[in-house]
Amino acid sequence: MDTIMPSHSSNERSLIAAYRKLRARLGRYSLSHSEEDALNDAFCQLWVGNYHTEGENEGERLLYQSMRRRQISLWRSGKRHPQTSLEDAQIAEPPPETDAEDTYRQIWKLIETELTPLQQDILKRHDMEDESYSEIAKTLGMQEAAVRMQLSRARKKIRETYLKLKNKS
């Protein structure tokens, strides 16, 4: 093995051997893409982190633990934010009588009448002038979180008011 990888330290060789051994063992169960990614990520973390292993068995144990933690984390995030397939989704077409310019004018009227001047300014800067939250915060002397909150509240108010108006007509 020294002749194959002469530039690697014994620790690196142990980690590489552990990776190959674990990959071969897990390969018998036909790894999914996410499982294979988890194993590769675990290897990279250990490699970059300069973990010192005492032989292949410890390297394999560290790889397996890191891989397991990543998979658990992915599973938990999937439970919190489930993803649904859009293959069978039916996308509703806008009604033919909807005039885009009329809708645009209605929304701008709502922005001008329903929002505070600060919310109007933040909305225009972010959505029309493509300024980042940090740029807006710096210009207005605010915290970035406050800018995000104001923009979120402004959008929510416009959305709710617009839907109320649409339901009345």
C-alpha positions as CSV (number, residue, x, y, z in Angstrom):
1,M,0.0,0.0,0.0
2,D,3.0,2.4,0.6
3,T,3.9,2.1,-3.1
4,I,0.4,3.1,-4.2
5,M,0.1,6.2,-1.9
6,P,3.6,7.3,-1.0
7,S,2.6,10.9,-0.2
8,H,0.0,10.0,2.5
9,S,0.8,9.6,6.2
10,S,-0.1,6.4,8.0
11,N,-3.1,8.2,9.5
12,E,-4.3,9.2,6.0
13,R,-3.7,5.7,4.7
14,S,-5.7,4.3,7.7
15,L,-8.6,6.6,6.9
16,I,-8.5,5.7,3.2
17,A,-8.5,2.0,4.0
18,A,-11.4,2.5,6.5
19,Y,-13.4,4.4,3.8
20,R,-12.8,1.6,1.2
21,K,-13.7,-1.1,3.7
22,L,-16.9,0.6,4.9
23,R,-17.9,1.5,1.4
24,A,-17.5,-2.1,0.3
25,R,-19.4,-3.4,3.3
26,L,-22.3,-0.9,2.8
27,G,-22.2,-1.4,-0.9
28,R,-23.7,-4.9,-0.4
29,Y,-27.0,-3.1,0.6
30,S,-27.0,-0.9,-2.5
31,L,-26.5,2.6,-1.1
32,S,-28.9,5.3,-2.1
33,H,-27.5,8.6,-3.4
34,S,-28.0,10.3,-0.1
35,E,-26.3,7.5,1.8
36,E,-23.4,7.5,-0.6
37,D,-23.2,11.3,-0.2
38,A,-23.3,10.9,3.6
39,L,-20.3,8.5,3.4
40,N,-18.3,10.8,1.1
41,D,-19.1,13.8,3.3
42,A,-18.0,12.0,6.4
43,F,-14.8,11.0,4.8
44,C,-14.1,14.6,3.7
45,Q,-14.9,15.9,7.1
46,L,-12.5,13.5,8.7
47,W,-9.8,14.2,6.1
48,V,-10.0,17.9,6.3
49,G,-10.4,17.9,10.1
50,N,-7.1,16.0,10.4
51,Y,-8.6,13.4,12.7
52,H,-6.0,11.1,14.0
53,T,-7.2,7.5,14.0
54,E,-5.5,4.5,15.6
55,G,-5.9,2.1,12.7
56,E,-8.6,1.2,10.2
57,N,-11.2,0.1,12.9
58,E,-11.2,3.5,14.5
59,G,-11.4,5.2,11.2
60,E,-14.3,3.0,10.1
61,R,-16.1,3.8,13.4
62,L,-15.6,7.5,13.0
63,L,-16.8,7.4,9.4
64,Y,-19.9,5.3,10.3
65,Q,-20.8,7.7,13.2
66,S,-20.4,10.8,11.1
67,M,-22.4,9.2,8.3
68,R,-25.1,8.1,10.7
69,R,-25.3,11.6,12.2
70,R,-25.7,13.2,8.7
71,Q,-28.5,10.7,7.8
72,I,-30.3,11.4,11.1
73,S,-30.0,15.1,10.4
74,L,-31.4,14.7,6.9
75,W,-34.3,12.6,8.2
76,R,-35.1,15.2,10.9
77,S,-35.1,18.0,8.4
78,G,-37.3,16.0,6.1
79,K,-39.8,15.5,9.0
80,R,-39.8,19.3,9.6
81,H,-40.0,20.3,6.0
82,P,-41.6,17.5,4.0
83,Q,-41.1,17.7,0.3
84,T,-43.9,16.8,-2.1
85,S,-43.6,15.8,-5.7
86,L,-44.9,18.3,-8.3
87,E,-45.3,15.6,-11.0
88,D,-49.0,15.2,-10.3
89,A,-49.7,18.8,-9.3
90,Q,-52.2,20.7,-11.3
91,I,-51.2,24.3,-11.8
92,A,-54.2,26.5,-12.1
93,E,-54.3,28.9,-14.9
94,P,-55.3,32.5,-14.1
95,P,-58.9,33.3,-15.1
96,P,-59.0,34.7,-18.7
97,E,-60.7,37.9,-17.5
98,T,-57.7,38.8,-15.3
99,D,-55.9,41.8,-16.7
100,A,-52.2,41.9,-15.6
101,E,-52.0,45.6,-15.8
102,D,-55.1,46.1,-13.7
103,T,-53.8,43.7,-11.1
104,Y,-50.5,45.5,-11.1
105,R,-52.2,48.9,-10.6
106,Q,-54.3,47.5,-7.7
107,I,-51.3,46.1,-5.9
108,W,-49.4,49.4,-6.3
109,K,-52.4,51.3,-5.0
110,L,-52.4,49.0,-2.0
111,I,-48.7,49.5,-1.5
112,E,-49.2,53.3,-1.5
113,T,-52.2,53.3,0.8
114,E,-51.7,50.3,3.2
115,L,-48.0,50.3,3.9
116,T,-46.0,52.7,6.1
117,P,-43.4,54.9,4.3
118,L,-40.7,52.7,5.8
119,Q,-42.3,49.5,4.5
120,Q,-42.8,51.1,1.0
121,D,-39.1,52.1,0.9
122,I,-37.8,48.7,2.0
123,L,-40.1,46.9,-0.5
124,K,-39.1,49.1,-3.4
125,R,-35.4,48.9,-2.5
126,H,-35.4,45.1,-2.2
127,D,-37.9,44.0,-4.9
128,M,-37.4,46.6,-7.5
129,E,-33.8,47.8,-7.0
130,D,-32.4,44.4,-6.0
131,E,-30.7,45.8,-2.8
132,S,-29.7,43.1,-0.3
133,Y,-31.0,43.1,3.2
134,S,-27.6,44.2,4.6
135,E,-27.4,47.1,2.1
136,I,-30.9,48.3,3.0
137,A,-30.1,48.0,6.7
138,K,-26.9,50.0,6.4
139,T,-28.6,52.7,4.4
140,L,-31.6,53.1,6.7
141,G,-29.5,52.6,9.9
142,M,-31.4,49.5,10.9
143,Q,-30.6,45.9,11.9
144,E,-30.8,43.4,9.1
145,A,-33.4,41.4,11.0
146,A,-35.6,44.5,11.4
147,V,-35.4,45.0,7.6
148,R,-36.5,41.4,7.0
149,M,-39.3,41.7,9.5
150,Q,-40.6,44.9,7.9
151,L,-40.5,43.4,4.4
152,S,-42.3,40.3,5.6
153,R,-45.0,42.3,7.4
154,A,-45.4,44.5,4.3
155,R,-45.8,41.5,2.0
156,K,-48.3,39.8,4.3
157,K,-50.4,43.0,4.6
158,I,-50.5,43.4,0.9
159,R,-51.4,39.8,0.3
160,E,-54.1,39.8,2.9
161,T,-55.7,43.0,1.7
162,Y,-55.5,42.0,-1.9
163,L,-57.2,38.7,-1.1
164,K,-60.0,40.5,0.8
165,L,-60.6,42.7,-2.1
166,K,-60.6,39.8,-4.6
167,N,-63.1,37.9,-2.4
168,K,-65.5,40.9,-2.2
169,S,-65.7,41.1,-6.0
